Amino acid sequence: MLVSILIPCHNAEEWVAQAIESALSQTWFEKEVIVVDDGSTDRSLDEIRKFDGRILWESGPRRGANAARNRLLELACGKWLQYLDADDYLAPEKVAAQMKYVETVPETDVVFSPVTLEYQIGIDVRREEFDIREPNDPWILLARWYLPQTGAALWRRKALLDVGGWKMDQPCCQEHELYLRLLMAGKNFVYCERTGAVYRQFGKGTLSTRDIAEVHRRRLEIERQAEDFLRDCGGLTPQRMRAINDARFETARIAWTYDKSFATTVMNEIRQSD
């Protein structure tokens, strides 16, 4: 079964070659590797061109990460998709481990696994595996922000097409917003304990490090949508409601350091729902 390994790239000249090499080195034989360069202004495109004949790639003007992911979705031929940010990489067995798991649970739409965080302290590079807590209820995992970063999942292509792909105007919390729509559409999430995705936390300059208030607003909107949907369909169990409010409380604690009025509003929301 063909797996499409999809790499969106923007100004990742230092990392993109390793990302592509890790994709090509996957032990799962039936694979294709596709790269979309999203208007890079550094030497990323030069690095991508070194793999001519081994990958498919295209370049265009800067449109944003989710636009690049949707273009990759259009180009992909595989029934299963492995997204890989250009500054991250995969262990060689990552795709094979998850695909073998999928074969035992054929109704799966998303298979997710723990992610390995790679970060730097001084001159030392360190790695730490983040276990996924309480993996049996994906709604609780979504509420608590335990569903993993994009590259740690394997996605059924049809499931993403069914929900319209990635949301074009979502500036942050992008995979969480997609997870929400997939769950609302009744897609089946399955946990595989085998890790294989490595997420670099240095050298990124993401929105989460530039505008934490926007991240909090977007996260709380996802929590509200999840609560409303679950209440309307009769799926808002006490455990799920507790998970949503625990997430709100964590957000309010951090928000208190930069906007006490916003934090108070979040706390009032918790009181109203619990």
VOTILUM-622664 format. One line per 3 residues: number of its first residue (from 0); their letters; for each residue x, z, y of N, C-alpha, C. Coordinates in Angstrom, 2 decimals. Layout:
BEGIN
NUM) A) X Z Y X Z Y X Z Y | ...
This chain:
BEGIN
0) MLV) 0.85 0.00 -1.19 0.00 0.00 0.00 0.88 0.00 1.25 | 0.64 -0.95 2.13 1.50 -1.12 3.30 1.29 -0.02 4.32 | 2.40 0.53 4.82 2.40 1.50 5.91 3.09 0.87 7.11
3) SIL) 2.43 0.90 8.26 3.03 0.41 9.50 3.64 1.58 10.25 | 4.93 1.51 10.51 5.62 2.54 11.28 5.73 2.04 12.71 | 5.08 2.74 13.64 4.82 2.24 14.98 5.55 3.09 16.02
6) IPC) 6.40 2.44 16.80 7.27 3.16 17.73 7.01 2.69 19.16 | 6.34 3.50 19.98 6.25 3.19 21.41 7.51 3.70 22.10 | 8.02 2.92 23.04 9.30 3.29 23.66 9.22 3.11 25.17
9) HNA) 9.68 4.13 25.88 9.87 4.00 27.33 11.10 4.81 27.72 | 12.12 4.12 28.17 13.35 4.75 28.65 13.91 5.75 27.66 | 14.16 5.29 26.45 14.70 6.15 25.39 15.98 5.55 24.80
12) EEW) 16.82 4.98 25.64 18.01 4.27 25.15 18.92 5.17 24.30 | 18.92 6.45 24.58 19.80 7.37 23.84 19.28 7.63 22.43 | 17.96 7.43 22.21 17.35 7.89 20.97 16.74 6.77 20.12
15) VAQ) 16.33 5.68 20.74 15.47 4.73 20.03 16.13 4.13 18.80 | 17.43 3.91 18.82 18.10 3.34 17.65 17.97 4.27 16.44 | 18.13 5.57 16.66 17.97 6.51 15.55 16.54 6.53 15.04
18) AIE) 15.57 6.44 15.96 14.17 6.40 15.54 13.92 5.18 14.64 | 14.42 4.02 15.06 14.23 2.80 14.27 14.95 2.91 12.93 | 16.17 3.39 12.94 16.92 3.56 11.68 16.17 4.48 10.73
21) SAL) 15.60 5.56 11.25 14.89 6.49 10.37 13.63 5.84 9.81 | 13.02 4.94 10.57 11.85 4.21 10.06 12.26 3.24 8.96 | 13.32 2.49 9.20 13.79 1.53 8.20 14.31 2.22 6.93
24) SQT) 14.75 3.46 7.07 15.32 4.19 5.93 14.27 4.90 5.09 | 13.00 4.76 5.43 11.96 5.40 4.63 11.98 4.88 3.20 | 11.89 5.78 2.25 11.96 5.40 0.84 10.68 4.73 0.35
27) WFE) 9.60 4.83 1.12 8.37 4.10 0.78 8.65 2.62 0.97 | 8.53 1.84 -0.10 9.00 0.45 -0.08 8.11 -0.44 0.79 | 6.79 -0.29 0.70 5.87 -1.17 1.40 5.70 -0.68 2.84
30) KEV) 6.50 -1.21 3.73 6.47 -0.75 5.13 6.83 -1.90 6.05 | 6.35 -1.77 7.27 6.78 -2.62 8.37 7.08 -1.71 9.55 | 8.01 -2.12 10.38 8.39 -1.34 11.56 8.13 -2.19 12.79
33) IVV) 7.33 -1.66 13.71 6.97 -2.37 14.93 7.29 -1.49 16.12 | 7.93 -2.07 17.13 8.29 -1.35 18.35 7.65 -2.06 19.54 | 7.03 -1.30 20.41 6.54 -1.83 21.69 7.29 -1.11 22.80
36) DDG) 8.07 -1.89 23.57 8.76 -1.32 24.72 7.83 -1.36 25.92 | 7.57 -0.17 26.46 6.58 -0.01 27.52 7.27 0.02 28.89 | 7.81 -1.13 29.28 8.38 -1.27 30.61 9.61 -0.43 30.87
39) STD) 10.49 -0.29 29.88 11.70 0.51 30.09 12.58 -0.11 31.19 | 13.21 0.78 31.96 14.13 0.34 33.01 15.58 0.68 32.67 | 15.81 1.28 31.51 17.17 1.56 31.06 17.57 0.51 30.02
42) RSL) 18.47 0.84 29.11 18.96 -0.11 28.12 18.20 -0.01 26.79 | 17.00 0.53 26.81 16.23 0.66 25.57 16.03 -0.70 24.89 | 15.70 -1.72 25.68 15.43 -3.03 25.09 16.68 -3.61 24.43
45) DEI) 17.85 -3.36 24.99 19.10 -3.80 24.34 19.27 -3.15 22.99 | 18.95 -1.85 22.91 19.05 -1.14 21.64 18.05 -1.69 20.62 | 16.84 -2.00 21.08 15.81 -2.53 20.18 16.23 -3.90 19.64
48) RKF) 16.79 -4.74 20.50 17.18 -6.10 20.09 18.24 -6.10 18.99 | 18.98 -5.02 18.84 19.99 -4.95 17.79 19.38 -5.01 16.39 | 18.07 -4.77 16.31 17.38 -4.77 15.02 16.59 -6.05 14.79
51) DGR) 16.87 -7.09 15.57 16.20 -8.37 15.36 16.32 -8.81 13.90 | 15.21 -9.28 13.35 15.18 -9.71 11.96 14.81 -8.62 10.98 | 14.88 -7.38 11.43 14.53 -6.25 10.56 13.24 -5.56 11.00
54) ILW) 12.85 -5.78 12.24 11.64 -5.18 12.77 10.88 -6.24 13.57 | 9.63 -5.93 13.89 8.88 -6.69 14.88 8.90 -5.90 16.18 | 9.00 -6.59 17.31 9.00 -5.87 18.57 8.48 -6.77 19.68
57) ESG) 7.99 -6.14 20.73 7.63 -6.86 21.94 7.83 -5.94 23.13 | 7.92 -6.54 24.29 8.13 -5.78 25.52 7.14 -6.26 26.57 | 6.71 -5.32 27.41 5.77 -5.66 28.48 5.91 -4.69 29.63
60) PRR) 5.08 -4.84 30.65 5.13 -3.93 31.81 4.68 -2.53 31.43 | 5.07 -1.57 32.24 4.71 -0.17 32.01 3.20 0.02 32.12 | 2.58 0.51 31.03 1.14 0.77 31.02 0.82 2.18 30.55
63) GAN) 1.80 2.90 30.01 1.56 4.26 29.54 1.61 4.36 28.03 | 1.83 5.60 27.55 2.05 5.84 26.13 0.87 5.42 25.26 | -0.35 5.77 25.69 -1.50 5.46 24.86 -1.81 3.97 24.84
66) AAR) -1.54 3.28 25.94 -1.69 1.82 25.93 -0.71 1.20 24.93 | 0.53 1.71 24.91 1.51 1.21 23.95 1.08 1.51 22.51 | 0.53 2.71 22.28 0.05 3.05 20.93 -1.11 2.15 20.51
69) NRL) -2.00 1.84 21.45 -3.11 0.96 21.11 -2.63 -0.46 20.84 | -1.63 -0.92 21.58 -1.07 -2.24 21.30 -0.43 -2.26 19.92 | 0.26 -1.21 19.56 0.83 -1.10 18.21 -0.26 -1.11 17.15
72) LEL) -1.37 -0.44 17.44 -2.51 -0.45 16.53 -3.02 -1.87 16.32 | -3.05 -2.68 17.37 -3.47 -4.08 17.26 -2.50 -4.90 16.42 | -1.21 -4.62 16.55 -0.18 -5.40 15.85 -0.03 -5.01 14.39
75) ACG) -0.43 -3.79 14.04 -0.19 -3.26 12.69 -1.00 -4.01 11.64 | -0.37 -4.23 10.50 -1.04 -4.84 9.34 -1.34 -3.82 8.25 | -0.71 -2.66 8.30 -0.86 -1.67 7.23 -2.20 -0.96 7.27
78) KWL) -2.64 -0.50 6.09 -3.84 0.33 6.03 -3.56 1.73 6.54 | -2.29 2.12 6.51 -1.88 3.45 6.97 -0.85 3.30 8.08 | -0.90 4.23 9.04 -0.05 4.17 10.22 0.80 5.42 10.34
81) QYL) 2.06 5.21 10.64 2.98 6.30 10.98 3.43 6.06 12.41 | 2.92 6.87 13.35 3.42 6.79 14.73 4.70 7.61 14.85 | 5.62 7.08 15.66 6.90 7.75 15.84 7.37 7.53 17.26
84) DAD) 7.37 8.59 18.08 7.89 8.47 19.43 9.36 8.09 19.38 | 9.81 7.32 20.37 11.15 6.74 20.32 12.26 7.76 20.44 | 11.96 8.97 20.88 12.99 10.00 20.96 12.87 11.03 19.85
87) DYL) 12.12 10.72 18.81 12.02 11.56 17.62 12.52 10.75 16.41 | 12.50 11.36 15.22 12.91 10.61 14.03 12.29 11.23 12.79 | 12.41 10.53 11.67 11.79 10.93 10.41 12.85 11.17 9.34
90) APE) 12.59 12.15 8.48 13.39 12.31 7.26 13.04 11.15 6.31 | 13.98 10.73 5.45 13.76 9.53 4.63 12.53 9.58 3.73 | 12.14 10.76 3.26 11.03 10.86 2.30 9.68 11.14 2.98
93) KVA) 9.65 11.15 4.30 8.44 11.60 4.99 7.22 10.78 4.60 | 7.28 9.48 4.78 6.13 8.62 4.49 5.78 8.65 3.01 | 6.78 8.59 2.15 6.53 8.57 0.70 5.82 9.84 0.25
96) AQM) 6.26 10.99 0.76 5.63 12.26 0.36 4.16 12.28 0.74 | 3.84 11.84 1.93 2.45 11.87 2.37 1.62 10.80 1.68 | 2.19 9.62 1.44 1.45 8.57 0.75 1.15 8.95 -0.70
99) KYV) 2.09 9.60 -1.34 1.82 10.07 -2.71 0.70 11.11 -2.71 | 0.65 11.91 -1.66 -0.42 12.90 -1.55 -1.76 12.20 -1.32 | -1.75 11.16 -0.49 -2.96 10.39 -0.23 -3.51 9.79 -1.51
102) ETV) -2.63 9.34 -2.39 -3.08 8.72 -3.63 -3.86 9.69 -4.50 | -3.60 10.98 -4.35 -4.34 11.97 -5.14 -5.66 12.37 -4.48 | -5.78 12.10 -3.17 -7.01 12.42 -2.44 -7.41 11.15 -1.67
105) PET) -8.00 10.18 -2.36 -8.22 8.86 -1.74 -9.18 8.85 -0.56 | -10.00 9.88 -0.40 -10.94 9.90 0.72 -10.30 10.37 2.02 | -9.00 10.62 2.01 -8.29 11.10 3.19 -8.30 10.07 4.32
108) DVV) -8.48 10.56 5.55 -8.32 9.73 6.74 -7.09 10.11 7.55 | -6.76 11.39 7.56 -5.55 11.87 8.24 -4.88 12.88 7.31 | -3.62 12.65 6.99 -2.86 13.65 6.26 -1.81 14.22 7.22
111) FSP) -1.78 15.55 7.33 -0.89 16.17 8.31 0.01 17.19 7.64 | 1.18 17.38 8.21 2.21 18.24 7.64 2.91 19.02 8.75 | 3.68 20.04 8.37 4.46 20.75 9.40 5.46 19.83 10.07
114) VTL) 5.86 20.20 11.27 6.86 19.45 12.01 8.12 20.29 12.15 | 9.27 19.63 12.19 10.53 20.31 12.45 10.90 20.12 13.91 | 11.08 21.21 14.62 11.46 21.17 16.03 12.99 21.17 16.14
117) EYQ) 13.51 20.22 16.90 14.95 20.16 17.15 15.19 20.43 18.63 | 16.04 21.40 18.92 16.29 21.77 20.31 17.75 22.17 20.47 | 18.18 22.30 21.70 19.58 22.55 21.99 19.76 23.87 22.70
120) IGI) 20.73 24.66 22.24 21.14 25.88 22.91 22.64 25.76 23.18 | 22.97 25.57 24.45 24.37 25.30 24.77 24.79 23.97 24.17 | 25.85 24.01 23.37 26.31 22.77 22.71 25.78 22.67 21.29
123) DVR) 25.03 23.66 20.85 24.51 23.68 19.48 23.12 23.06 19.41 | 22.92 22.20 18.41 21.61 21.64 18.13 21.02 22.41 16.96 | 19.83 22.91 17.14 19.19 23.74 16.12 17.85 23.12 15.70
126) REE) 17.45 23.43 14.47 16.18 22.93 13.94 15.39 24.10 13.38 | 14.08 24.03 13.60 13.20 25.09 13.14 11.89 24.47 12.66 | 11.51 24.78 11.43 10.25 24.24 10.90 9.09 25.13 11.32
129) FDI) 8.04 24.48 11.82 6.85 25.20 12.24 5.77 25.04 11.19 | 5.49 26.13 10.47 4.43 26.10 9.48 3.07 25.93 10.16 | 2.13 25.36 9.42 0.77 25.22 9.92 -0.05 26.35 9.34
132) REP) -0.56 27.20 10.21 -1.30 28.38 9.77 -2.72 28.02 9.37 | -3.23 28.71 8.38 -4.63 28.54 7.94 -5.00 27.07 7.83 | -4.37 26.32 6.93 -4.53 24.86 6.94 -5.86 24.35 6.40
135) NDP) -6.77 25.22 6.01 -7.98 24.78 5.34 -9.10 24.31 6.27 | -9.08 24.67 7.53 -10.15 24.27 8.45 -9.53 23.55 9.65 | -9.62 22.22 9.69 -8.98 21.50 10.80 -9.59 21.81 12.16
138) WIL) -10.86 22.26 12.20 -11.45 22.64 13.49 -10.75 23.87 14.07 | -10.44 24.83 13.21 -9.69 26.00 13.69 -8.28 25.60 14.10 | -7.66 24.72 13.32 -6.32 24.26 13.66 -6.31 23.54 15.01
141) LAR) -7.32 22.73 15.25 -7.41 22.04 16.54 -7.58 23.05 17.67 | -8.49 24.00 17.49 -8.74 24.98 18.54 -7.49 25.77 18.88 | -6.74 26.15 17.87 -5.55 26.98 18.09 -4.29 26.16 18.40
144) WYL) -4.45 24.83 18.47 -3.32 23.93 18.78 -2.29 23.92 17.66 | -2.75 24.11 16.41 -1.85 24.11 15.27 -1.76 22.74 14.59 | -2.70 21.83 14.87 -2.53 20.48 14.34 -1.27 19.89 14.96
147) PQT) -0.48 19.15 14.17 0.89 18.86 14.59 1.01 17.71 15.58 | 2.21 17.60 16.10 2.61 16.50 16.97 2.41 15.16 16.26 | 2.26 14.09 17.05 1.84 12.78 16.55 2.57 12.32 15.30
150) GAA) 3.89 12.44 15.28 4.69 11.89 14.18 4.56 12.62 12.87 | 3.99 13.82 12.88 3.88 14.60 11.64 2.67 14.23 10.81 | 1.83 13.34 11.33 0.63 12.92 10.60 0.78 11.49 10.10
153) LWR) -0.05 11.15 9.12 -0.20 9.78 8.66 -1.68 9.45 8.86 | -1.95 8.31 9.50 -3.30 8.00 9.97 -3.84 6.77 9.25 | -5.07 6.83 8.75 -5.71 5.64 8.22 -6.07 4.72 9.39
156) RKA) -5.64 3.48 9.33 -5.86 2.55 10.44 -7.35 2.40 10.76 | -8.18 2.28 9.74 -9.61 2.09 9.97 -10.22 3.28 10.71 | -9.74 4.49 10.39 -10.28 5.68 11.06 -10.01 5.63 12.56
159) LLD) -8.81 5.19 12.95 -8.49 5.08 14.38 -9.32 3.99 15.04 | -9.51 2.87 14.34 -10.34 1.81 14.89 -11.78 2.27 15.06 | -12.26 3.07 14.11 -13.65 3.55 14.16 -13.92 4.37 15.41
162) VGG) -12.92 5.10 15.91 -13.14 5.96 17.08 -12.59 5.34 18.37 | -12.16 4.08 18.29 -11.73 3.39 19.50 -10.28 3.57 19.87 | -9.46 4.07 18.94 -8.03 4.22 19.20 -7.73 5.36 20.16
165) WKM) -6.58 5.24 20.81 -6.11 6.27 21.73 -6.79 6.12 23.08 | -7.10 7.24 23.72 -7.79 7.22 25.01 -6.80 6.83 26.11 | -7.11 5.74 26.79 -6.15 5.14 27.71 -5.80 6.04 28.90
168) DQP) -6.77 6.80 29.40 -6.52 7.58 30.61 -6.24 9.05 30.33 | -5.78 9.36 29.10 -5.46 10.74 28.74 -3.99 11.00 29.02 | -3.65 11.76 30.07 -2.24 11.90 30.46 -1.44 12.87 29.60
171) CCQ) -2.12 13.79 28.91 -1.44 14.78 28.07 -2.40 15.23 26.98 | -1.92 16.07 26.07 -2.77 16.51 24.94 -3.35 15.29 24.21 | -2.57 14.24 24.11 -3.10 12.95 23.66 -3.48 12.96 22.19
174) EHE) -2.61 13.52 21.34 -2.97 13.56 19.93 -4.11 14.53 19.67 | -4.19 15.61 20.45 -5.28 16.57 20.26 -6.63 15.96 20.64 | -6.65 15.16 21.70 -7.88 14.48 22.07 -8.31 13.51 20.98
177) LYL) -7.34 12.82 20.37 -7.65 11.90 19.27 -8.10 12.67 18.04 | -7.42 13.76 17.72 -7.86 14.61 16.60 -9.32 15.03 16.79 | -9.69 15.41 18.03 -11.06 15.85 18.30 -12.06 14.75 17.96
180) RLL) -11.81 13.54 18.44 -12.76 12.45 18.20 -12.84 12.10 16.71 | -11.73 12.18 16.01 -11.75 11.92 14.57 -12.58 12.97 13.84 | -12.42 14.24 14.21 -13.22 15.29 13.58 -14.69 15.13 13.91
183) MAG) -15.01 14.79 15.14 -16.40 14.59 15.54 -17.02 13.41 14.78 | -16.18 12.44 14.40 -16.66 11.28 13.65 -16.74 11.56 12.15 | -16.41 12.78 11.74 -16.51 13.15 10.33 -15.36 12.67 9.47
186) KNF) -14.24 12.35 10.08 -13.09 11.90 9.30 -12.46 13.07 8.53 | -11.88 12.74 7.39 -11.40 13.76 6.46 -9.92 14.06 6.69 | -9.61 15.30 7.00 -8.23 15.75 7.22 -7.74 16.48 5.97
189) VYC) -6.51 16.16 5.55 -5.93 16.79 4.38 -4.53 17.29 4.73 | -4.22 18.49 4.28 -2.92 19.12 4.56 -1.94 18.86 3.43 | -0.74 18.41 3.79 0.37 18.25 2.85 1.51 19.13 3.33
192) ERT) 1.98 20.03 2.50 2.95 21.03 2.96 4.35 20.47 3.15 | 4.60 19.26 2.70 5.93 18.66 2.79 6.21 18.19 4.22 | 7.23 18.73 4.85 7.57 18.33 6.22 8.44 17.08 6.19
195) GAV) 8.61 16.44 7.35 9.44 15.23 7.39 9.60 14.65 8.78 | 8.78 15.08 9.73 8.88 14.59 11.10 9.72 15.56 11.93 | 10.65 15.01 12.70 11.51 15.82 13.56 11.16 15.52 15.02
198) YRQ) 10.77 16.56 15.73 10.33 16.45 17.12 11.40 17.04 18.02 | 11.98 16.20 18.87 13.00 16.69 19.79 12.35 17.28 21.03 | 12.80 18.46 21.41 12.22 19.14 22.57 13.17 19.16 23.75
201) FGK) 14.22 18.37 23.70 15.11 18.28 24.86 15.26 16.82 25.26 | 15.53 16.63 26.55 15.71 15.28 27.04 14.44 14.48 27.16 | 13.26 15.16 27.32 12.00 14.43 27.33 11.37 14.34 28.72
204) GTL) 11.29 15.41 29.46 10.63 15.37 30.75 9.16 15.02 30.65 | 8.43 15.63 29.71 7.03 15.33 29.50 6.16 16.00 30.54 | 4.90 15.58 30.58 3.97 16.19 31.52 3.84 17.69 31.30
207) STR) 3.95 18.12 30.04 3.79 19.54 29.74 4.85 20.39 30.40 | 5.99 19.80 30.75 7.03 20.55 31.45 6.94 20.37 32.96 | 6.14 19.38 33.40 6.05 19.12 34.83 4.78 19.68 35.45
210) DIA) 3.68 19.73 34.72 2.40 20.13 35.30 1.62 20.91 34.25 | 1.97 22.17 34.08 1.32 22.99 33.06 -0.15 23.20 33.38 | -0.53 23.20 34.65 -1.93 23.38 35.01 -2.78 22.23 34.49
213) EVH) -2.27 21.00 34.59 -3.01 19.85 34.07 -3.14 19.94 32.56 | -2.08 20.37 31.88 -2.16 20.57 30.43 -3.24 21.57 30.08 | -3.29 22.68 30.82 -4.30 23.70 30.55 -5.71 23.17 30.79
216) RRR) -5.90 22.41 31.85 -7.23 21.84 32.12 -7.66 20.91 30.99 | -6.74 20.08 30.55 -7.08 19.14 29.47 -7.33 19.88 28.15 | -6.54 20.90 27.89 -6.75 21.65 26.66 -8.12 22.34 26.67
219) LEI) -8.46 22.96 27.78 -9.74 23.65 27.87 -10.91 22.69 27.74 | -10.75 21.48 28.23 -11.82 20.48 28.07 -12.02 20.13 26.60 | -10.92 20.02 25.86 -11.02 19.78 24.42 -11.71 20.95 23.73
222) ERQ) -11.37 22.17 24.12 -12.03 23.35 23.54 -13.53 23.32 23.83 | -13.92 22.96 25.04 -15.34 22.91 25.40 -16.08 21.84 24.59 | -15.46 20.68 24.47 -16.10 19.61 23.70 -16.27 20.01 22.24
225) AED) -15.25 20.65 21.68 -15.34 21.10 20.29 -16.46 22.13 20.13 | -16.52 23.10 21.04 -17.57 24.12 20.96 -18.96 23.50 21.07 | -19.14 22.60 22.04 -20.46 21.97 22.23 -20.86 21.17 21.00
228) FLR) -19.92 20.40 20.46 -20.23 19.58 19.29 -20.60 20.44 18.09 | -19.80 21.46 17.84 -20.05 22.31 16.68 -21.37 23.07 16.83 | -21.67 23.52 18.03 -22.95 24.22 18.25 -24.12 23.26 17.99
231) DCG) -24.02 22.04 18.49 -25.11 21.08 18.36 -25.36 20.69 16.90 | -24.29 20.64 16.10 -24.45 20.21 14.70 -24.55 21.39 13.73 | -24.60 22.61 14.25 -24.73 23.78 13.40 -23.45 24.20 12.71
234) GLT) -22.31 23.75 13.22 -21.04 24.07 12.58 -20.21 25.11 13.29 | -20.78 25.77 14.28 -20.01 26.75 15.05 -20.05 28.10 14.35 | -19.19 28.27 13.36 -19.11 29.53 12.64 -18.45 30.60 13.51
237) PQR) -18.62 31.88 13.18 -17.94 32.93 13.95 -16.42 32.73 13.97 | -15.85 32.26 12.86 -14.41 32.06 12.81 -13.96 30.96 13.77 | -14.73 29.90 13.85 -14.39 28.81 14.77 -14.57 29.24 16.22
240) MRA) -15.64 29.99 16.51 -15.84 30.47 17.87 -14.71 31.41 18.28 | -14.27 32.24 17.35 -13.16 33.15 17.65 -11.88 32.36 17.94 | -11.63 31.30 17.17 -10.43 30.49 17.38 -10.46 29.82 18.76
243) IND) -11.62 29.31 19.16 -11.75 28.67 20.46 -11.49 29.68 21.57 | -12.06 30.89 21.45 -11.87 31.88 22.50 -10.47 32.48 22.48 | -9.85 32.57 21.31 -8.44 32.99 21.27 -7.57 31.99 22.06
246) ARF) -7.87 30.70 21.90 -7.12 29.68 22.63 -7.36 29.82 24.13 | -8.58 30.09 24.52 -8.88 30.28 25.94 -8.14 31.50 26.49 | -8.11 32.55 25.71 -7.44 33.76 26.17 -5.94 33.52 26.36
249) ETA) -5.32 32.81 25.40 -3.89 32.49 25.54 -3.64 31.66 26.79 | -4.53 30.70 27.05 -4.39 29.86 28.24 -4.54 30.69 29.50 | -5.51 31.61 29.52 -5.74 32.43 30.70 -4.55 33.33 31.00
252) RIA) -3.93 33.86 29.97 -2.76 34.74 30.17 -1.65 33.99 30.90 | -1.39 32.75 30.49 -0.33 31.98 31.14 -0.78 31.55 32.54 | -2.05 31.12 32.65 -2.56 30.66 33.95 -2.52 31.77 35.00
255) WTY) -2.61 33.03 34.57 -2.59 34.16 35.50 -1.30 34.17 36.33 | -0.24 33.60 35.80 1.06 33.61 36.50 1.11 32.59 37.63 | 0.22 31.60 37.62 0.28 30.60 38.69 -1.05 30.39 39.42
258) DKS) -2.19 30.85 38.84 -3.49 30.65 39.49 -4.47 31.69 38.95 | -4.53 32.83 39.62 -5.36 33.94 39.13 -6.84 33.58 39.15 | -7.27 32.78 40.12 -8.67 32.39 40.18 -9.05 31.53 38.96
261) FAT) -8.18 30.60 38.61 -8.41 29.77 37.44 -8.45 30.62 36.18 | -7.52 31.55 36.05 -7.47 32.42 34.88 -8.74 33.26 34.77 | -9.24 33.75 35.89 -10.47 34.54 35.88 -11.67 33.70 35.43
264) TVM) -11.71 32.46 35.87 -12.79 31.56 35.44 -12.77 31.37 33.93 | -11.57 31.21 33.37 -11.45 31.05 31.92 -11.92 32.30 31.20 | -11.55 33.47 31.70 -11.99 34.72 31.08 -13.51 34.86 31.13
267) NEI) -14.12 34.44 32.24 -15.58 34.51 32.33 -16.23 33.56 31.31 | -15.59 32.46 31.05 -16.09 31.53 30.04 -16.08 32.16 28.65 | -15.05 32.94 28.39 -14.99 33.66 27.11 -16.13 34.67 27.02
270) RQS) -16.35 35.41 28.07 -17.43 36.42 28.06 -18.81 35.78 27.84 | -19.02 34.62 28.44 -20.32 33.96 28.32 -20.57 33.47 26.90 | -19.53 33.07 26.20 -19.70 32.52 24.86 -19.56 33.58 23.77
273) D) -19.02 34.73 24.11 -18.80 35.79 23.12 -19.11 37.13 23.77
